[in-house]
Amino acid sequence: MKSEELEKLSKDELIRLLLDKNKEFAEKERELKETVSELEAVRVSHRELMMRMEDLIAKYEELVKEKRAAEIKPFIPKTEKLRTETVINELEEIREKKKRRTPTETFLTQLKKAYRGEEDDVVIDYDFDENQIARDTVKLFGQDETYKLEYIPGSFKVKRILRNKYRDADHIYEANSNTDPFPHSPLTPSLAANILDMKYELGIPFYRYGNYLCQKGFMISEADICHWAARSMELLEPLYDRLFEALLKTEIKVLHIDETPLKVINDEKTQCYMFVYATTYWEEPVYIYSFSDTRSTRGTKEILRDYDGYVVCDGYSGYDSLPDQGVKVQRCMVHARRYFNDCLTDLTQEEMRKNPAYRVMELMGKLFLHEEKFRHKKYTASRIKQERNKPYYLNCISKLDRYIDSIDSGLNVKLKKAVNYYKNNRDELYTYLENGYVENHNNLAERVVKPFVIARKSFLFCKTADGADVTAKLFSIVQTARANGLKSEQYLSYCLENIRKRPIEELLPWSNCLPDEVKITQRDLIKKR
């Protein structure tokens, strides 16, 4: 209502209007609270589903790894040892040694021999309607021919791609292959996905994969396989960029961060690191791996420059400056507990009970028991925040604080280290009291970094920083897909097949547009003998 109209109203009319508006605002506020409550309830269900799915995914991956290992094992001589210089990103190493060449005539001959006939042909015709050309004015005068190698679980299949060519008196019209991710190449999305999955899931070096193909009847050089892998990762770059964007636009605004060492041969630094950034179980999981040539969190601060949420991390001092740019830090209570637990190793039961660390473990255990109760009772985030700030919970923290302050560590180096760790991080150990979505531990990030740690044991090191960066991006795509309940190889194949056909939004791991065949189902969890 305009100010002129308000001036004409009587006092009673103004009071009645004000009461009506207050009632309207109260109704809107009630509806908003109901919406928030419903959303929180959905997030509780989502959290439970994600945590249960972790176990199912792990079970599925074990079955897949067993099957793939059995598939490729016969083609690896028992006496063969891994090359001592094996690196996780052989791409640069092989390119330094060998220049990539086009497939040899021998390889093309092998493809033609394996070709079964016209039933496997794919004919690509010129789009006359789109180009507004009358078909009856041109003549077909030939076809471009490409043989492609597709991977079918346990075997390979060759198909022939025929592209029609037409001409009239003045022009030549050729059918284009803009939607083919690997035009005029034997490579197919299914084969590329298998190469990447074998490499980064099972740790199969490219030369071994070459032996595998050779035994299947296809002789291809290690350099060509390397080129195929590199080209595949270049195509997937936009998908990685979109995942990175989704990480920073998390609705809950809570991220978990961890890092692990990584040796890079051609780097002057003695130790490089792989950082991992993960969203919580309360929303769609996004796991981003990021290479850094130092443990400095300079890169982390750059990544989070526009982020104003919470970060859960360990006690590494590099994260101390994050609050300066508006990030709230929650230190991992599990890390604090580990220091006290270390004080009890190699002690008898009687010695443990006399050690102050034993009492600290008991007091910390009560906090973790309360957190576990909240999860089992499926409390919403707002309810969790309320419970954490009730006297019974705050008293547990107060008792723990007072007891640690009273500890005289004396000459006990381990105990002194544990006490100092707790005191130095005391304030940021309890940031989680102000937000129910924030955990008091960083177990999630440690689980996310574990696949890379396992891979690092197989590959030992990276050769260059650029290669480590490529590795990080591929791990980001594969592990995010895995966390969303997708089959990594089938998902990679689908993305490569459609990267030029569909919007990136439809290829994201949580997209409703993804086909059922890329999703892990109950049937996939049954071990076939």
LINDA-V155533 format. One record per residue. PSI is psi in degrees with one decimal (NA if undefined). OMEGA is omega in degrees with one decimal (* if undefined). Layout:
BEGIN
PSI,OMEGA ; PSI,OMEGA
END
This chain:
BEGIN
135.8,-177.9 ; 158.1,-176.8 ; -34.7,179.6 ; -38.4,-180.0 ; -36.1,178.8 ; -36.9,-179.0 ; -25.7,-178.4 ; -13.5,-177.8 ; 148.9,176.5 ; 172.4,-179.5 ; -44.0,-179.5 ; -38.9,179.3 ; -36.7,177.9 ; -41.3,179.4 ; -43.2,-179.9 ; -39.5,178.7 ; -41.4,179.7 ; -42.1,179.1 ; -40.4,178.1 ; -41.3,180.0 ; -40.7,178.0 ; -40.0,178.4 ; -40.5,179.2 ; -43.7,179.1 ; -40.3,179.3 ; -39.6,178.8 ; -41.8,178.1 ; -40.6,179.3 ; -39.5,178.6 ; -43.4,179.4 ; -39.0,179.2 ; -43.3,178.7 ; -39.7,178.1 ; -40.7,178.9 ; -44.5,179.0 ; -41.9,179.3 ; -43.0,178.7 ; -41.1,179.4 ; -42.0,178.5 ; -38.8,178.9 ; -39.6,177.4 ; -40.0,-179.6 ; -33.1,175.1 ; -46.2,178.4 ; -40.5,179.1 ; -42.0,179.4 ; -45.7,179.0 ; -42.6,-179.9 ; -44.8,-179.6 ; -40.4,-178.2 ; -35.9,176.3 ; -36.0,-177.6 ; -29.0,178.9 ; -46.1,-178.9 ; -41.0,-179.6 ; -39.5,179.0 ; -42.7,178.4 ; -40.6,178.3 ; -44.0,179.4 ; -43.9,-177.7 ; -35.9,177.4 ; -42.1,179.2 ; -42.8,-179.4 ; -42.8,-179.2 ; -39.8,177.3 ; -44.6,-177.9 ; -44.9,-178.3 ; -38.9,178.9 ; -40.8,178.4 ; -32.0,-178.6 ; -40.9,-174.2 ; -16.8,-176.7 ; -41.5,-178.9 ; -18.5,-176.4 ; 8.9,176.8 ; 113.5,-179.8 ; 140.6,-177.6 ; -28.1,-177.8 ; -7.6,-176.5 ; 136.1,175.5 ; 151.4,176.9 ; 142.5,175.2 ; 136.0,-177.9 ; -22.3,-178.4 ; 12.7,-177.5 ; 130.7,-179.9 ; 159.9,-177.0 ; -30.8,176.7 ; 87.8,179.1 ; -7.7,-173.4 ; -50.3,-178.5 ; -40.7,-176.1 ; -46.4,-178.2 ; -37.4,179.6 ; -29.7,177.8 ; -34.5,-175.8 ; -36.9,-173.6 ; 138.3,172.9 ; 139.0,-179.4 ; 135.9,178.7 ; 162.4,178.1 ; 155.2,-179.4 ; 138.3,-177.8 ; 163.8,177.4 ; -34.5,179.0 ; -43.7,-179.2 ; -42.8,177.7 ; -37.5,177.7 ; -40.4,178.7 ; -40.0,178.2 ; -42.9,-179.7 ; -36.8,178.6 ; -35.3,-178.5 ; -11.6,178.9 ; 129.4,-171.2 ; -17.8,-179.4 ; -175.0,-172.3 ; -18.0,-179.6 ; -18.8,178.9 ; 11.3,179.8 ; 145.8,170.8 ; 116.5,-177.6 ; 124.6,178.2 ; 118.5,-175.7 ; 159.8,177.4 ; 139.8,-178.9 ; 90.0,-177.3 ; -39.6,-177.7 ; -46.2,-177.7 ; -35.6,-177.8 ; 3.9,175.6 ; 53.0,178.2 ; 132.3,179.5 ; 125.2,-176.2 ; -34.4,-175.7 ; -1.3,178.9 ; -4.1,-177.6 ; 164.7,178.5 ; 140.7,175.3 ; 123.8,-178.5 ; 4.2,177.2 ; 178.0,179.6 ; 136.9,168.7 ; 139.3,-173.5 ; 127.5,176.4 ; 133.6,176.3 ; 130.5,-177.6 ; 147.1,-178.2 ; 115.5,179.4 ; 143.2,175.9 ; 125.9,173.3 ; 128.2,-173.7 ; 114.6,178.2 ; -9.1,-177.7 ; 178.8,-179.6 ; 154.4,-178.4 ; 137.1,179.4 ; 131.4,174.3 ; 154.1,-178.3 ; 131.2,177.9 ; 121.9,179.8 ; 122.9,179.4 ; 114.6,-177.2 ; 142.4,177.0 ; 133.7,-178.4 ; 162.1,174.8 ; 155.0,170.4 ; -160.7,-175.6 ; -27.1,-173.1 ; -24.4,-170.5 ; 161.5,170.6 ; 132.4,-179.3 ; 119.9,-179.2 ; 137.9,175.9 ; 128.9,-178.5 ; 166.0,-179.3 ; 46.4,-177.0 ; -26.1,-177.9 ; -7.5,178.3 ; 118.9,-178.0 ; -22.3,-178.8 ; 67.1,-176.7 ; 140.9,177.1 ; 28.1,179.0 ; 149.4,176.2 ; -14.8,-175.4 ; 139.8,175.9 ; 160.5,178.3 ; -39.4,-179.1 ; -40.4,178.7 ; -43.4,178.8 ; -42.5,179.9 ; -38.7,179.1 ; -41.0,178.2 ; -49.2,-178.3 ; -40.6,-177.9 ; -42.6,177.0 ; -40.4,-176.9 ; -48.8,-170.9 ; -9.6,176.0 ; -46.4,-177.7 ; -11.0,-179.9 ; 29.5,-179.4 ; 113.1,178.7 ; 159.7,-177.0 ; -35.6,-178.2 ; -31.8,176.4 ; -38.3,177.3 ; -35.1,176.1 ; -40.2,175.8 ; -39.5,179.9 ; -46.8,178.3 ; -38.2,-179.5 ; -43.2,179.2 ; -22.2,177.3 ; -2.6,176.3 ; 11.6,-178.6 ; 107.3,-178.6 ; 112.4,-177.9 ; 142.5,-175.7 ; 156.4,176.9 ; -36.0,179.9 ; -37.7,178.8 ; -41.6,177.7 ; -41.1,177.8 ; -44.8,179.4 ; -41.3,179.0 ; -45.1,-179.2 ; -42.6,-179.4 ; -43.4,179.6 ; -38.8,179.7 ; -43.6,-178.1 ; -31.7,175.8 ; -40.0,179.3 ; -32.1,-176.1 ; -2.5,-177.9 ; -44.9,179.0 ; -32.8,178.6 ; -43.1,177.3 ; -44.3,-179.1 ; -38.9,180.0 ; -35.9,176.2 ; -41.1,178.6 ; -41.8,178.3 ; -41.1,179.9 ; -34.0,178.9 ; -43.9,-175.0 ; -11.2,179.2 ; 25.5,178.5 ; 134.5,-178.2 ; -37.4,-176.4 ; -23.4,179.1 ; 48.5,173.6 ; 124.8,179.0 ; 148.1,173.5 ; 136.2,-177.5 ; 139.6,173.7 ; 169.2,179.2 ; 155.2,178.9 ; 145.8,-177.7 ; 152.1,176.5 ; 123.7,179.2 ; 129.8,176.2 ; 118.8,-171.8 ; -50.1,-174.1 ; 38.1,177.7 ; 137.2,-177.0 ; -23.6,-179.0 ; 140.7,179.8 ; -27.4,-178.4 ; 126.0,173.9 ; 176.0,-175.9 ; 151.8,171.6 ; 115.9,177.9 ; 149.5,176.6 ; 138.3,179.7 ; 128.4,-175.5 ; 139.8,171.6 ; 173.7,-175.6 ; 174.5,176.3 ; -9.6,-175.9 ; -13.2,-178.8 ; -179.3,-178.3 ; 128.9,-177.8 ; 134.2,172.0 ; 121.1,-178.6 ; 116.5,-178.6 ; 125.4,175.3 ; 137.0,-176.2 ; 124.5,-178.5 ; 141.4,175.6 ; 137.5,-179.9 ; 8.0,176.7 ; 162.1,176.9 ; -6.6,176.8 ; 142.1,-179.5 ; 21.4,176.8 ; -43.8,178.3 ; -37.7,178.5 ; -43.6,179.5 ; -33.6,177.4 ; -43.0,178.5 ; -39.1,-175.3 ; 19.5,-173.8 ; -30.5,179.8 ; 14.1,-176.7 ; 133.5,-177.3 ; 31.4,-178.4 ; -148.4,-177.7 ; 148.7,174.1 ; 126.9,175.9 ; 125.5,-175.9 ; 177.2,177.3 ; -166.2,-174.6 ; 12.0,-179.2 ; 130.0,-174.7 ; -18.5,179.8 ; -23.3,-179.7 ; -0.3,-176.1 ; -30.8,-175.0 ; -3.6,-179.5 ; -40.2,178.6 ; -23.1,-179.6 ; -22.0,179.5 ; 23.7,172.1 ; 8.8,178.6 ; 132.8,177.6 ; 130.2,-173.0 ; 131.7,172.2 ; 114.6,177.9 ; 150.8,-174.3 ; 118.6,178.2 ; -28.7,178.8 ; -38.3,177.1 ; -42.7,177.8 ; -41.7,-179.8 ; -35.3,-179.3 ; -38.8,179.2 ; -40.2,178.2 ; -34.6,177.5 ; -35.3,177.8 ; -26.6,179.4 ; -18.0,-173.9 ; -4.1,-178.9 ; 144.1,178.1 ; 16.4,176.7 ; 151.1,174.2 ; 167.3,-179.7 ; -39.4,-179.3 ; -40.5,178.7 ; -35.8,178.5 ; -46.2,-175.7 ; -26.0,179.7 ; -17.0,-178.1 ; 131.9,-179.7 ; -27.2,-179.4 ; -28.3,-179.7 ; -44.3,179.3 ; -38.4,177.5 ; -43.1,179.6 ; -39.0,178.4 ; -45.3,-178.4 ; -40.7,176.6 ; -36.1,179.9 ; -33.4,178.8 ; -39.3,178.0 ; -43.9,179.8 ; -33.1,176.7 ; -40.9,177.4 ; -44.2,180.0 ; -39.5,178.8 ; -37.5,177.6 ; -41.5,178.9 ; -40.5,-178.1 ; -44.8,-178.7 ; -31.1,177.6 ; 0.2,175.7 ; 47.7,176.9 ; 146.0,173.5 ; 168.9,-179.0 ; -40.6,179.8 ; -37.4,178.0 ; -38.3,177.6 ; -43.0,178.4 ; -42.1,178.4 ; -46.2,-178.1 ; -39.4,-179.4 ; -24.3,-177.4 ; 13.3,174.8 ; 156.9,-176.2 ; -42.0,-175.9 ; -36.3,-178.9 ; -44.6,-179.2 ; -29.7,176.9 ; -35.7,177.2 ; -42.7,179.1 ; -42.4,-179.1 ; -43.0,178.6 ; -42.1,179.6 ; -45.7,179.9 ; -51.0,-176.8 ; -38.6,-177.6 ; -44.0,179.6 ; -37.7,178.4 ; -27.5,-177.1 ; -8.7,-175.8 ; 129.8,172.2 ; 102.4,-174.2 ; -21.2,177.4 ; -127.5,-179.4 ; 4.5,-179.7 ; 100.1,-174.4 ; -43.8,-178.1 ; -43.3,-179.4 ; -39.6,178.7 ; -41.1,179.1 ; -42.1,-179.3 ; -43.9,-179.4 ; -44.2,-179.7 ; -39.4,178.6 ; -45.0,-179.5 ; -46.9,-176.6 ; -39.0,-179.0 ; -27.4,-177.4 ; 11.0,-171.2 ; -51.7,-175.8 ; -44.1,-175.8 ; -4.0,172.8 ; -15.7,-175.0 ; 21.5,174.2 ; -31.0,-175.1 ; -13.8,179.4 ; -22.8,-175.6 ; -1.1,-178.9 ; 120.2,-177.4 ; -16.5,178.7 ; -14.5,-176.5 ; 128.3,176.4 ; 158.9,177.0 ; 12.9,178.6 ; 166.1,-177.2 ; 32.3,-178.3 ; -33.7,-178.6 ; -49.8,-179.4 ; -35.7,178.8 ; -35.4,176.6 ; -36.7,-178.8 ; -36.0,-178.6 ; -17.8,-175.7 ; -44.3,178.9 ; -36.4,179.0 ; -37.9,177.9 ; -41.6,178.3 ; -43.8,178.7 ; -37.2,-179.3 ; -31.9,177.7 ; -31.8,179.0 ; -42.3,-172.3 ; -15.1,176.1 ; -52.1,-176.6 ; 170.2,172.3 ; 159.1,-178.8 ; -42.3,-179.3 ; 163.3,178.5 ; -38.7,178.8 ; -41.6,179.0 ; -38.1,177.9 ; -34.9,178.6 ; -42.0,177.0 ; -42.9,178.6 ; -43.4,179.8 ; -42.1,-178.2 ; -40.9,179.3 ; -42.3,176.2 ; -37.8,179.7 ; -44.9,-178.2 ; -47.8,-176.2 ; -47.0,-175.7 ; -31.5,174.8 ; -40.6,176.7 ; -45.5,179.4 ; -47.0,-177.6 ; -23.3,178.3 ; 13.1,174.8 ; 30.9,-179.9 ; 153.5,174.6 ; 117.3,-170.4 ; -44.4,-177.3 ; -47.0,179.8 ; -35.7,179.2 ; -44.7,177.7 ; -42.8,179.7 ; -44.5,-179.6 ; -41.8,-179.7 ; -43.4,179.5 ; -36.8,179.7 ; -33.3,-171.9 ; 6.3,-175.5 ; -25.2,178.7 ; 0.6,-176.2 ; -33.1,-173.1 ; 156.4,174.6 ; 148.1,-179.5 ; -34.3,-179.4 ; -34.6,-178.2 ; -10.7,-179.5 ; -4.6,179.9 ; 147.6,-174.0 ; -22.6,-179.6 ; 8.4,-178.1 ; 138.9,175.9 ; -7.6,-178.3 ; -9.5,-178.2 ; 139.9,-179.7 ; 158.2,-177.6 ; -28.6,-175.2 ; -15.0,177.9 ; -1.4,-176.7 ; 142.6,177.1 ; 128.3,179.0 ; 172.3,179.3 ; -33.1,179.7 ; -33.2,-179.7 ; -18.8,-177.3 ; -4.6,179.8 ; 123.2,-178.3 ; 118.9,179.9 ; 131.3,-178.1 ; NA,*
END
